[in-house]
Amino acid sequence: MTRNEVQVSASVGTTSDWSFLTKHGRVLLCVAQDPQIRLRDVATAVGLTERRVHAILGELIESGYVIKDKNGRRNRYEINEQLPPADFTTRVQPVSEMVRLLSARSPS
């Protein structure tokens, strides 16, 4: 292997202690993909406790990224797509662009 080649580890695709997306980003994507998702289902999808998902969602609501609408016993969430991501390096594009990019299916 030359210096410029990249070796792909055999562990690609396995679980690890880190993620490209923050916990907040992963919760936001779950809500964007299913606005009526239950906290239990978000917790299962992102590998967190319901309590932690509840806290993260509360932070997203408080900061204006998510709008919560109570409908009987169920909640419906809406992403405020016009806000820029909280990451200072990507403030150019609105959240809707990030959600669209990260939710896109890769071609088979």
N, C-alpha and C positions, 0 to 999 in steps of 0.2 A: 504494500500500500504506500502510495506517495504522500507527501505532506499535505497536499491539497484535497485528498480524498477523505470522505467521512465514513467511518465505520458505524453501521447501524447495530446497536446492541440487540441481543436476543431477547431482552426484556421489554422491547417496545410492545405496547398494548397491554402490559400488566399494570397492576395498581402500584402506585408509588406514594411517597410522602408529600409530593408537591403537585401543583396543577398550574396550567397556563392561565386559568381564570380564577379570580378570587371567589370566595364563598358567596359574596354579594352578587357577583356576576352570574354565577351558576343558578342562584335562586331567581334572579331577574329573568334569566332565560326560561326557566320552568314556567314562571308566571306568564311570560310572553307567549309561550307555546300553548298554554291551557289556562285562560283567564279564570276558570272556575275550579282550578286544582285545589285539593285539600292540603293543608300543611303536612299531614302524614305522608301524602304522596310526594310532596316536594322533598321532605326529609329522606325518604327512601331513595329518591332519584339522585340526590346530591351527597348522600352518605353522612348526613348530620342528624342530630336529635331534633325532635319537633320543637323543643324549647329553644334551641339555637336558631332554627328556621324562623320561629315566631319573632325572635329578637331582630334578626336580619331584616325580615319583612317590615317590621316596625321602623327600623332605621331607613329603609327605602321609602316607606310612606312618609315619614317625617321630613325627609330631604326632598320630597316631591317627585321622585322617580316612579313611584307606584301610587295609584289612586284606588282606594278600597271602597267598594259599594256593598253594603249589607243588604241581602235579599232573603228575608226570613231567617232561617238558620244557616244559610250558606253565604259565603263571601264571593264577590266577583272582583277581580283585579284588572286594572287598566294601566298600561305602561304610558307614562308621559314621554312620548317619543321625541319631543322637540328639545328636551334638555340635553346638554352635552354630557358625555361620560365624565365621571368624577376624576378620572386619571388625567393629570395635567398634560401628558404627552399626546393625547388624542382629542383635545377639546375642539377640534375643527368640525367634526361630524356629529350629528345628533345621535342619541341613543338608538333610534330606529335603524340607523345604518349598521350599528354594531350588532343589533339583534338579527337583522336580515343576513348579515355575513355569517354569524355564528350558527344560525339556524338552517342555513342552506345545506342541502344534501350534496355530497360529492358525487360526481358522475361515476357510474360503475364501469 
